[in-house]
Amino acid sequence: MPDIVIAGAGIAGVSAAFHLARSGSGSVLLCDPRPALTLTSDKSTECYRNWWPGPDDTMVGLMNRSIDLLETYAAESNDFFHLSRRGYLYATAERSTLDRLTEDAASISALGGGTVRFDEASAENGADLYTSSETIRGAFPFLTGDVVGGLHVRRAGWLSAQQLGSWWLDEARSLGVRTAALSVDHVATAGGAITGVGLSDGSVVPCDVFVNAAGPMAPAVGDMTGVSLPLSSEAHLKVAIKDWAAAVPRSAPMMIWCDSQTIDWDAGERSALGSEGRPDLLGSMPPFCHGRPEGPGDSPWVLALWEYHKQVVEPRWPIPTDPLYAEVVLRGMSRMIPGLRVYREALPESVIDGGYYTKTPENRPLIGPSGPDGSFVIAGFSGFGIMAAAAAGELLAGHVSRTTLPHYAPFLAPSRYEDPRYAAVMAAAGDGQL
């Protein structure tokens, strides 16, 4: 059996280590100079969904398998990582957007997302499509009065990413996985195959398999194997808000406002923003401001995100923040949930952090062989690493052990870019989000 070295102990690397150990693929060394799960994996909203656009069923298949595994591991661990199933609620005040949600629902349902039901609530898979203000506000009365409808995706929710990763790591260690607080400095090859990895303490670890799970640093690690990975990174912030007024019900799902909007600054605020060089906050802002309750039933915290720049950047730490981010996101969320307007005069206690969305051009991950024989990559998870990690780690282990792979494996492998037919997939995939 091969000796395996993994670079990166984020959620993807930890999942890879766990699944490689369980599959008996070989002895595993997991390397990261930082504590596991502390770079980007602990900065997410920790959500999951099986609702993904096409043009094929690759992402739906990956996510359905990942959720299958999460449910299995929740049962196995006595729900150590608090798997919820509150769903995702996509809401809109624009009829044209509701029409698009309806079209997308039919398409994603056909790809394996589940049945679409009209104007009724259900705990089943699939989604509940609300086609009027009356029906959606009947289910979610805290929404703005001018909402015209929306889509409640049911095989979706959130979990504790730190707890999931910790459980995977403990299980992996019990199966013999070793960890090292070291970075990978170089990768050695001979005859076109991996022979070893040099670490930051000067040691060289002989190995047959090397796994690049370096997250935002995956392109730099790829260079060590002579591979240029098609990845770029965007900085995405997140704010935790202490919702002392309980404007967001504790039973609420993940809530996404699908419409563009202009923030309702007053005249004095608009003048101040102009003089402070922030015209980016004065005009039309992008859609998809979103958030959810955080913590147990008595917790006052809400997580909220709104990426209104989407700038490709070179990753650096600490991640640059926007001093106005909390207020901007609260203003954006209050368009969907008017109860949050209580904070217009005084911002509540808030904490901002963030990470990087490292993504391919069509926003699908890279999972599979890459470069010299024995070299693999598991990267490019663009904000969906928590939800995809279980199936991604299993798929990576399948590549290493050369077992039968799922039908979606070729469309996630780096070799997909060598197939001229895949260009058509890329052209139809858009940004790969919903």
Disulfide bonds with the S-S distance in Angstrom:
none
